Amino acid sequence: MPLLMSDRLTVLVVDDNLADILLLEEVFGDHAEAVDLVTFRSGPDVLSYLRDPSCQLPDVLLLDWSMPAMHGQEV
């Protein structure tokens, strides 16, 4: 049964560790027909994205709690 646009899940990943992002891209890649994965390497980058009025708010946010410059709690 084909998925409707509203059936897609948007997941934002914020992690300064490239290896973690690549692992999540591999895992979610197996579900590409149902999941839109958007990745960021820093807190300021994801905040810029989320503050843009044209951005689609995510269904899920996977956020690294321990990042340089701006940690997860600050985000």
Buried (B, 14 or more C-beta within 10 A) or exposed (E): EEEEEEEEBBBBBBBBEEEBBEEBEEEBEEEEEEBBBBBBBBBEEBBEBBEEEEEEEBEEBBBBEEBEEBBBEEB
